[in-house]
Amino acid sequence: MKRSSGRRTVPAGVAVLVVAALAVGCRPVTVTGTTPSDGKGGRHTPTASAPPPLGPREPPHRSPAPPRPHHTASARVMAHGSHGARVRELQARLVQLGLFDRAPTGYYASVTAAAVRDFQGEAGLPRTGTVGPADWRAVLARTHRPSPSELRPSTSRPIGTPDPRCMTGRVICISKRSNTLAWIVDGRTVSAMDVRFGSQYTPTREGTFAITFKSRHHVSTIYHTAMPYAMFFSGGQAVHYSADFAARGYRGASHGCVNVRDKARIAALFAAVRKGTRVVIYH
């Protein structure tokens, strides 16, 4: 009995296709049969099943397009409705120029647009209220890079130039014009915070005073309201934390005291201040 060699003969055409496939590095293909399929007894050339069609983003003979480069910051236009770090930097630079009278917010709205128009008028540029490349270059040329404290100040408005009485010793320096309190030691501002004052019927007194006593958990004996971190400087008037100020802002007013809405900052000030520390309140 003749033994089989165990080898199968592969038709010549099929062998050529397999070798060709391996030569170009294609993925494996399935070879179709050689029997007639058109019903006419003809013989088809072996064919390979076509690979799945490529998606529209990958044309067969075209490399993917490179990603579009990001626009540089100087090429962007800032206008009403813009927001982000570049708007905050613009506002900080306008503060340096004395054209923006509040802390940077990062949101471009009517106040920022008005400040930009003022700048454009001074710089001889069209007063559009929007910042294009030429406007931005002009701003950069007239200002310096804002520091972190200029970009994110501790008060909602710049504290301005302290009163001369605040520049020696340890002083709680309070400005009614900017609604800010600055804790100044030997002419250096250690911390600052937003404040509000009494209404027209119970105004906060102005002048130079001294802390008479401190009360960490004080409650008003007249109005029965909490006055945490109270530091009294003139009769019943004190600098203290106000939960109402923290919640409602400048929609309310005190009964003559100096309200602070930043609890952490007033707590640190309370710890640093001693009896006899000067308080200067000015407009």
CORVENMO-V705167 format. One line per field, one symbol per residue. ss: DSSP state (2 for helix, 1 for strand, 0 for the rest). psi: psi as a letter, one per 30 degrees, with the letter a starting at -180 (. if undefined). burial: 1 if it has 16 or more other ideal C-beta (glycine too) atoms within 10 Angstrom, else 0. Layout:
BEGIN
ss=???
psi=???
burial=???
END
This chain:
BEGIN
ss=0000000000022222222222220000001000000000000000010000000000000000000000002220010000102222222222220000000000100222222222222220000000102222222222000002222000000000000222000111111000011111100111111111010000000011110011111110000001111111110011111022222222200100011100222222222200000111110
psi=kkkkffkkkkkeeeeeeeeeeeeggllklkkllglkfgggglkkkklkkklkkklffikehkkkklkkkkklefflkklkfllaeeeeeeeeeeeefgfjglkkfgkjaeeeeeeeeeeeeefglkifgljaeeeeeeeefgllkklefeeilflflkfaklkfffgkajkjjkkfefhlkkjkjhfkjelllkllallffilkklakakkelkjehkkkfefhlkikhkjkfjbgklklkjeeeeefbgfalagfljkkfjeeeeeeeeffklkfkkkkkl.
burial=0000000000000000110000000000101000000000000001000000000000000000000000000001011001000111111111100011011101010001101111110000100011110011011000100100011011111110011001000111111101111111000000111111110000010000101001000100000000111111110011111101100000001111111111001101110010001111110
END
